[in-house]
Amino acid sequence: MPGPGVPNPTRRPERRGWVTTGVIISVFLISLAMLSVFFGIDIGIGNSLVAAAVSAVPLLVVVPVFLWVDRMEAEPVRYLIFAFLWGALCAAVGAIILNTGIHLIFLAAHTDNADAVTAVVSAPLVEETLKGAAILFIAWRRRREFDGVIDGIVYAGMAGAGFAFSENILYLGRAFAEAGTSGLTEVFFLRCLMGPFAHPLFTACTGIGIGLAATVARSAAARIAYGTAGLVAAMGLHAIWNLSASVGAYLQVYLAFQMPIFAVFLVGLVLLRQREAGLVRRYLSQYADAGWFTRAEVEMLSSMGQRRSARAWARGLGGRAAVRSMRAFQDSASDLALLRARIVRGSAEPGAGVHERDLLDAVTANRGVVVGQVSPRER
């Protein structure tokens, strides 16, 4: 019989994980129910369904862009879905409740232009805080793997896309109810074609701040400063966007301000992705010096084109199982390189050495599965 000092073998972290998952699903379902009731009352069920279908169109562009940015070190699908659903459900419901309440307070106080004040002051503060909460939660939940600015931008983009989807349902549904197809087309052009990246772009500022806080800051004060600066920038861009519509200068501000910012944002995404590839090459080269990787593997792992070719090669050898192992090999190697970057900067979490060893074991195991598919003549 084990003595009283033997640790309890029960896997409590896993049980807590199931509890957390259950709570999240419950919150999502409650938010979905509340949002459905609100849409049903405000614009009607039929108009809501039409608006939802139209609102999904810009997602066909927005979501792939952020997934493209994320290819070098792909985030878990479940967390990407969480960020999207948080924006589409929880943040949307919270924004409706809080913005409506604040608007009523402005009306009760006889505030001039209460609608405009709500749009320019309340909406940016409320909505960016709610969307940013998803990034903060994921950064805390995945603090061992949250690798910086790109991770923050990707999760911000998903949360912003989800929020925009629900918000567009409201505006498109109202336009369709009031003016039919012509109204729907006009709002679709303004919101879905001219500004599909608006909410993702705003929230990306928060993502950048949290990404810097997680990987660059070395003190609690610095982490708070980075995160707050990102959130304030998100609120500022959002306020300018809403102000332009409130004062009738939407097109002018769009062309003179928003378009240049969006162009800078896109260029920044490309440069960040190139920088991440450079980090992978630099730090995997150190492991190659120690014998963990070959030079050919380092070159393959730091090039998206060569990664795709490697997966195609694996598919030809062993089908889907080999592709899964090759992808896992690539993902573990990217995680390893970015973890080494955090260790060198001094921003890695406690226990980084254990995590590093786990990743090295995963790299070795998945390489072994792929190599096992190769005939002795091909090796």
Secondary structure as GFF3:
##gff-version 3
##sequence-region A 1 379
A	DSSP	alpha_helix	12	42	.	.	.	ID=ss1
A	DSSP	alpha_helix	45	55	.	.	.	ID=ss2
A	DSSP	alpha_helix	59	69	.	.	.	ID=ss3
A	DSSP	alpha_helix	77	85	.	.	.	ID=ss4
A	DSSP	pi_helix	86	91	.	.	.	ID=ss5
A	DSSP	alpha_helix	92	108	.	.	.	ID=ss6
A	DSSP	alpha_helix	114	117	.	.	.	ID=ss7
A	DSSP	pi_helix	118	122	.	.	.	ID=ss8
A	DSSP	alpha_helix	123	141	.	.	.	ID=ss9
A	DSSP	alpha_helix	149	187	.	.	.	ID=ss10
A	DSSP	pi_helix	188	193	.	.	.	ID=ss11
A	DSSP	alpha_helix	198	215	.	.	.	ID=ss12
A	DSSP	alpha_helix	220	246	.	.	.	ID=ss13
A	DSSP	alpha_helix	250	253	.	.	.	ID=ss14
A	DSSP	pi_helix	254	258	.	.	.	ID=ss15
A	DSSP	alpha_helix	259	289	.	.	.	ID=ss16
A	DSSP	alpha_helix	295	301	.	.	.	ID=ss17
A	DSSP	alpha_helix	304	345	.	.	.	ID=ss18
A	DSSP	alpha_helix	352	371	.	.	.	ID=ss19
###
